[in-house]
């Protein structure tokens, strides 16, 4: 029978192995914890399911590799875990036997050092959480007595305790008018109508960024899009995979968006420029949104060249350059972007740059800069925007979940179903939001340098003027 004994400020438990020899395990905080652990070992011996704790003498690096071989993860999660293991966990603890990780204070100090070395709070917390998962499985095999990486309830800063519910700062989202202005700026920066449709489609459907870029013409059906695939970018490679969590679903389109998608499908080149008869991306090649060369947009490149400058009014900072403001020729509002200038330095005279492709500045004609539209907005923030709009419009929860590729938890999800009436109501409310945003855009200017938006503004203006002409007649 197991019994416990005090060893300094810790407790040690003794028990009998299957061969009759005595074994012990140290490092318990209380006598009860030591006895419970010893009794679990003896119960496992009686059930013939016992693992020898001496296995804990294996190095953590060896246990991690054994543990890793038994994991079945999404590719993105696998890449994230591999990074945390290779850059944080194994460099720190890899040469240590698993059963020597007995001090919670050591793990806390390691997490704090990770933050002070320039890594974010999220990275440090994720590394500790993954170590807790690894040690938790080691504990189940009897390799360690306690999982020292698990955070004790009620300990640590309040920020860390709230992070479970809040998950960091609130995500930036956009109103319908901000979305329209953002789409216009993106089209002006790229010089193509495609980017206008891309941003509007993302915001008014709530599709994930990879799902939008993986959208092919066969999936577009009149007033509905069938989401069955996405383009996932991992380590510089693109591959066609099912949507996240296998969230295959239909996405209904309001009339204006159905028309935009139909026009976009006509503008799209025949196939993507991926080499080979079967494209490298894995699809049929008939993607709706491609670059001007027919290639797929890269996430970081698109954000740096188009999305962030449109939202922030400034190009993002690089390793060798400061972020320059977006300079625009404001002959037509909101202005056509021109090559950016370096910022003026306080206390020094500023001379406009000269050279090939740079317009000569005169007192009568000087470019302006774009003010920030909605700083910090990301493509995923458009998904948050769509969810917020549906909440404002009191859309049923089951339709919200289907549209975003989520599931309704519990018994509500079992007994809730999406009806045609719900779908028609959502499309009508999204159409209303679009028409209101067009009217608000008309008050700013009656035209746009973006051809597709200029045509929409002209149509909206005719609809407003038609009742007046009828009354005057």
C-alpha positions in Angstrom: 0.0 0.0 0.0 1.3 3.5 -0.9 2.5 5.7 1.9 3.8 9.3 2.0 6.7 10.9 3.8 7.8 14.5 4.2 11.1 15.5 2.4 12.0 19.1 3.2 9.0 21.2 2.0 7.8 18.6 -0.4 6.2 15.1 -0.1 7.4 11.8 -1.4 5.3 8.7 -2.0 6.4 5.1 -1.9 4.6 2.2 -3.6 5.3 -1.3 -5.0 6.1 -2.1 -8.6 4.8 -5.2 -10.3 8.0 -7.1 -9.7 7.8 -6.5 -5.9 10.5 -3.8 -5.8 9.9 -0.5 -4.0 9.5 2.7 -6.0 9.1 6.3 -5.0 8.2 9.7 -6.5 9.0 13.1 -5.1 7.9 16.7 -5.6 4.3 16.8 -4.3 3.0 19.9 -2.7 0.7 18.0 -0.2 0.5 14.7 1.5 -2.9 14.0 -0.1 -1.5 14.7 -3.6 1.3 12.3 -3.0 -1.0 9.5 -1.7 -3.4 10.0 -4.6 -0.7 9.6 -7.1 0.7 6.5 -5.4 -2.7 4.9 -5.2 -3.2 5.6 -8.9 0.0 3.8 -9.7 -1.1 0.8 -7.7 -4.5 0.8 -9.3 -2.9 0.9 -12.7 -0.7 -2.1 -11.8 -3.8 -4.1 -10.7 -5.5 -3.2 -14.1 -2.3 -4.1 -16.0 -2.4 -0.6 -17.5 0.6 0.9 -15.6 3.4 2.9 -17.2 6.7 2.9 -15.4 7.5 6.5 -14.2 11.1 5.7 -14.9 10.2 6.5 -18.5 10.2 10.1 -17.3 14.0 9.9 -17.3 13.8 10.3 -21.1 14.8 13.7 -22.4 12.0 16.1 -23.1 13.2 16.5 -26.8 12.8 12.7 -27.2 9.4 12.7 -25.6 8.3 15.6 -27.8 9.1 13.8 -31.0 7.3 10.7 -29.8 4.3 12.8 -28.8 4.4 14.7 -32.1 4.2 11.5 -34.1 0.8 10.8 -32.6 -0.8 14.2 -33.4 -3.4 14.7 -36.2 -3.6 18.5 -36.8 -4.6 21.0 -39.4 -1.6 22.1 -41.5 -1.8 25.7 -40.1 -2.0 24.4 -36.5 0.8 21.9 -37.2 3.1 24.8 -38.5 2.3 26.9 -35.4 3.0 24.0 -33.0 6.2 23.1 -34.8 7.4 26.7 -34.5 6.7 26.9 -30.8 8.4 23.5 -30.2 11.5 24.3 -32.3 12.0 27.9 -31.2 10.8 28.0 -27.6 10.2 24.7 -25.9 13.0 22.4 -27.0 15.8 25.1 -26.9 14.8 25.7 -23.2 13.9 22.3 -21.9 14.9 19.8 -24.6 18.0 18.5 -22.8 16.2 18.0 -19.5 14.7 14.7 -18.4 10.9 15.0 -18.4 10.6 14.1 -14.7 12.9 17.0 -13.7 10.3 19.6 -14.7 8.8 19.9 -11.2 8.9 23.6 -10.5 5.9 25.8 -11.6 8.0 28.9 -10.7 10.5 27.9 -13.4 7.8 27.7 -16.0 6.4 31.1 -15.0 9.9 32.6 -15.2 10.4 31.1 -18.7 7.2 32.6 -19.9 8.1 36.0 -18.6 11.6 35.8 -20.2 9.9 35.0 -23.5 7.9 38.2 -23.4 11.0 40.3 -22.4 12.9 38.9 -25.4 10.6 40.8 -27.7 7.9 38.1 -28.3 4.2 39.0 -27.9 2.2 38.0 -24.8 0.2 35.7 -27.2 3.3 33.8 -28.3 4.6 33.3 -24.8 1.2 32.1 -23.6 0.8 29.8 -26.5 4.2 28.3 -25.9 3.3 27.6 -22.2 0.0 26.2 -23.2 1.5 23.8 -25.7 4.1 22.7 -23.1 1.2 22.1 -20.7 -0.4 19.8 -23.3 2.8 17.9 -23.8 3.4 17.4 -20.1 -0.3 16.6 -19.6 0.1 13.6 -21.9 3.3 12.7 -20.2 1.5 12.7 -16.8 -1.2 10.3 -18.2 1.7 7.9 -19.0 3.1 8.3 -15.5 6.2 10.1 -16.7 5.7 13.1 -14.4 3.8 13.4 -11.2 2.3 16.9 -11.9 1.8 19.1 -14.9 3.8 22.2 -13.8 2.9 24.2 -17.0 -0.8 24.4 -16.3 -1.8 27.8 -14.9 -3.3 27.6 -11.4 -6.7 29.2 -11.2 -6.8 32.7 -9.7 -3.0 33.2 -10.2 -1.2 35.7 -12.4 -2.3 39.1 -13.7 -5.9 39.9 -14.2 -5.1 40.6 -17.9 -4.0 37.0 -18.3 -7.1 35.6 -16.6 -9.4 37.8 -18.8 -7.6 36.8 -22.0 -9.6 33.5 -22.0 -12.8 35.4 -22.6 -11.6 38.6 -24.3 -8.7 37.2 -26.4 -6.9 40.5 -26.7 -8.0 43.9 -28.0 -11.3 44.2 -29.8 -11.2 43.6 -33.5 -11.6 46.6 -35.8 -14.7 46.4 -37.9 -16.2 48.6 -40.6 -19.6 50.2 -41.4 -21.2 49.7 -44.8 -20.0 53.2 -45.9 -16.5 52.6 -44.6 -16.5 49.3 -46.5 -17.6 51.0 -49.7 -14.9 53.7 -49.3 -12.3 51.0 -48.5 -13.2 49.0 -51.7 -12.9 52.2 -53.8 -9.5 53.0 -52.4 -8.3 49.4 -53.0 -9.4 49.6 -56.6 -7.6 52.9 -57.0 -4.4 51.5 -55.6 -4.5 48.5 -57.8 -6.0 50.2 -60.8 -8.5 47.4 -61.3 -12.3 47.0 -60.7 -11.6 43.4 -59.4 -10.4 44.7 -56.0 -13.5 46.7 -55.5 -15.6 43.6 -56.0 -13.2 41.5 -53.8 -13.6 43.8 -50.8 -17.3 44.2 -51.1 -17.9 40.5 -51.5 -15.8 39.7 -48.4 -17.7 42.2 -46.3 -21.2 41.3 -47.5 -20.8 37.5 -47.3 -18.5 37.1 -44.2 -16.4 34.6 -46.2 -12.9 33.9 -45.0 -10.0 35.5 -46.9 -8.9 32.1 -48.2 -12.4 31.2 -49.2 -12.8 34.4 -51.3 -9.4 33.8 -53.1 -10.3 30.2 -53.6 -13.6 31.1 -55.2 -14.0 29.6 -58.7 -16.6 30.3 -61.4 -18.4 27.0 -61.1 -19.2 27.8 -57.5 -21.1 31.0 -58.4 -24.8 30.2 -59.1 -27.1 33.2 -59.8 -27.9 34.5 -56.3 -25.8 32.0 -54.3 -22.2 31.0 -53.8 -21.3 27.5 -52.7 -18.3 27.5 -50.4 -16.5 24.1 -50.7 -12.9 25.1 -51.0 -10.3 27.6 -49.9 -6.8 28.5 -51.0 -4.4 28.1 -48.1 -1.0 29.7 -48.1 1.6 28.0 -45.9 5.3 28.5 -46.0 5.0 30.2 -49.4 3.0 27.5 -51.0 -0.6 27.6 -52.1 -2.9 24.6 -52.0 -6.6 24.0 -52.5 -8.2 22.5 -49.4 -11.7 22.3 -47.8 -12.8 25.3 -45.8 -11.9 25.5 -42.1 -13.5 22.9 -40.0 -15.1 21.4 -43.1 -17.6 24.3 -43.1 -19.1 23.6 -46.6 -22.1 25.9 -47.0 -24.2 28.1 -49.3 -23.8 31.8 -49.1 -26.8 33.9 -50.4 -26.1 37.0 -52.4 -28.4 40.1 -52.4 -29.3 41.4 -55.9 -26.5 44.0 -56.2 -23.8 41.6 -55.2 -25.1 38.9 -57.5 -24.8 41.4 -60.4 -21.2 42.4 -59.3 -20.1 38.7 -59.1 -21.6 38.0 -62.5 -19.8 40.9 -64.1 -16.6 39.8 -62.3 -16.8 36.3 -63.7 -16.9 37.8 -67.2 -13.8 40.0 -66.5 -11.8 37.1 -65.1 -9.2 35.6 -67.4 -9.7 32.0 -68.5 -7.3 30.3 -66.1 -4.8 31.2 -63.4 -1.1 31.3 -64.5 -0.1 28.3 -62.4 2.2 26.0 -64.5 1.0 22.7 -65.7 -2.2 21.3 -67.1 -3.4 20.7 -63.5 -2.6 24.0 -61.8 -0.2 24.0 -58.9 -2.9 25.4 -56.7 -5.0 22.3 -57.2 -8.1 23.9 -58.6 -9.6 24.1 -62.1 -7.8 27.5 -62.5 -11.1 29.5 -63.1 -10.6 31.7 -60.1 -12.6 34.9 -59.7 -9.9 37.0 -58.2 -6.4 37.0 -59.7 -3.6 39.6 -60.1 -3.2 41.5 -63.3 -0.7 38.8 -64.4 -3.2 36.0 -63.7 -1.4 34.9 -60.6 -2.9 34.3 -57.1 -2.7 37.1 -54.6 -0.2 36.6 -51.8 -1.6 37.5 -48.4 1.2 39.6 -47.1 1.9 41.2 -50.5 -1.7 42.2 -51.0 -2.0 43.6 -47.4 1.2 45.6 -47.8 0.5 47.0 -51.3 -3.3 47.5 -51.3 -5.3 46.7 -48.2 -3.3 48.4 -45.4 -2.6 51.6 -47.4 -6.3 51.9 -48.2 -7.4 51.5 -44.6 -4.6 53.4 -42.8 -3.8 56.0 -45.4 -0.2 55.0 -45.1 2.0 52.3 -46.5 3.2 49.9 -43.8 6.7 50.4 -42.4 9.5 48.1 -43.7 12.8 47.1 -42.4 14.6 49.8 -44.4 12.0 52.5 -44.8 9.4 54.3 -42.8 5.8 54.0 -43.8 5.0 56.7 -46.4 1.6 58.4 -46.7 -0.6 57.6 -49.7 -0.3 60.6 -52.0 -3.2 61.3 -54.4 -4.0 63.6 -57.3 -7.4 65.0 -56.2 -8.6 66.2 -59.5 -11.4 63.7 -59.0 -12.5 62.7 -55.5 -11.2 60.8 -53.6 -8.0 61.1 -55.6 -5.9 58.9 -57.8 -2.8 57.6 -56.0 0.6 58.8 -57.3 4.1 57.7 -56.3 4.6 58.6 -52.6 6.9 61.2 -51.3 9.2 60.9 -48.2 7.8 62.6 -45.1 9.0 66.1 -44.2 11.5 66.4 -41.3 10.6 69.0 -38.7 12.9 72.0 -38.8 14.2 71.3 -42.3 13.0 72.8 -45.6 11.1 70.4 -47.8 11.6 70.1 -51.5 9.2 68.0 -53.6 11.1 65.1 -55.3 11.8 65.3 -58.9 12.5 62.6 -61.5 11.0 60.3 -64.1 7.4 59.5 -63.4 7.0 62.2 -60.7 4.6 65.1 -61.6 6.0 68.6 -61.3 4.3 70.4 -58.5 3.0 73.9 -58.9 1.1 76.2 -56.5 -2.1 75.6 -58.5 -1.8 71.8 -58.6 -0.5 70.1 -55.5 -1.3 66.5 -54.5 -2.9 65.6 -51.2 -2.7 62.7 -48.8 -5.4 60.2 -47.8 -6.5 60.5 -44.3 -6.8 57.2 -42.3 -10.1 55.6 -43.2 -10.3 53.0 -40.4 -6.9 52.2 -38.9 -6.0 48.7 -37.9 -8.7 47.0 -40.1 -7.6 43.7 -41.6 -9.4 41.4 -44.1 -10.6 39.3 -41.2 -12.1 42.5 -39.7 -14.5 42.5 -42.6 -15.8 39.1 -41.4 -16.4 40.7 -38.0 -18.2 43.5 -39.7 -20.6 41.1 -41.4 -21.4 39.4 -38.1 -22.0 42.8 -36.5 -24.4 43.8 -39.3 -26.4 40.6 -38.9 -26.7 41.2 -35.2 -27.9 44.8 -35.8 -30.5 43.4 -38.3 -31.7 40.7 -35.8 -30.9 37.8 -38.2 -31.7 34.4 -36.7 -28.7 32.8 -34.9 -28.9 29.6 -37.0 -28.5 31.6 -40.3 -25.7 33.7 -38.8 -23.8 30.5 -38.0 -24.4 28.9 -41.3 -23.2 32.0 -43.2 -20.0 32.3 -41.3 -19.3 28.5 -41.3 -19.9 28.1 -37.6 -22.1 25.7 -35.7 -24.9 26.5 -33.2 -23.9 24.8 -29.9 -26.2 22.5 -27.9 -29.8 21.6 -28.4 -30.4 25.0 -30.2 -28.3 23.7 -33.1 -30.2 20.4 -33.2 -33.6 21.9 -33.5 -32.8 25.1 -35.5 -33.0 25.1 -39.3 -32.6 27.8 -42.0 -35.7 28.6 -44.0 -36.2 30.4 -47.3 -38.0 33.2 -45.4 -34.9 33.8 -43.3 -32.7 33.8 -46.4 -34.9 36.3 -48.2 -35.0 38.6 -45.1 -31.2 38.6 -44.9 -30.8 39.4 -48.6 -33.3 42.3 -48.3 -31.5 43.8 -45.3 -28.1 43.5 -47.0 -29.5 45.2 -50.1 -30.9 48.0 -48.0 -27.5 48.5 -46.3 -25.8 48.7 -49.7 -28.3 51.2 -51.2 -28.0 53.4 -48.1 -24.2 53.4 -48.3 -24.4 54.3 -52.0 -26.6 57.3 -51.1 -24.1 58.4 -48.5 -21.3 58.1 -51.0 -23.3 60.2 -53.4 -23.3 63.0 -50.9 -19.5 63.0 -50.9 -19.2 63.0 -54.7 -21.4 62.1 -57.6 -18.6 60.3 -59.5 -15.6 58.0 -58.9 -12.4 57.2 -60.8 -13.3 53.5 -60.3 -15.4 52.5 -63.4 -17.6 49.9 -61.7 -18.4 52.3 -58.8 -18.9 55.2 -61.1 -21.6 53.2 -63.0 -23.3 52.3 -59.7 -23.3 55.9 -58.6 -24.8 57.0 -61.9 -27.6 54.4 -61.6 -28.3 55.4 -58.0 -28.4 59.1 -59.0 -31.0 58.3 -61.8 -33.1 56.4 -59.3 -33.2 59.4 -57.0 -34.0 61.9 -59.8 -36.7 59.7 -61.5 -39.6 60.5 -59.0 -38.8 64.2 -59.3 -39.0 64.2 -63.2 -42.3 62.3 -63.0 -43.9 64.9 -60.6 -42.6 67.7 -62.8 -44.2 66.1 -65.9 
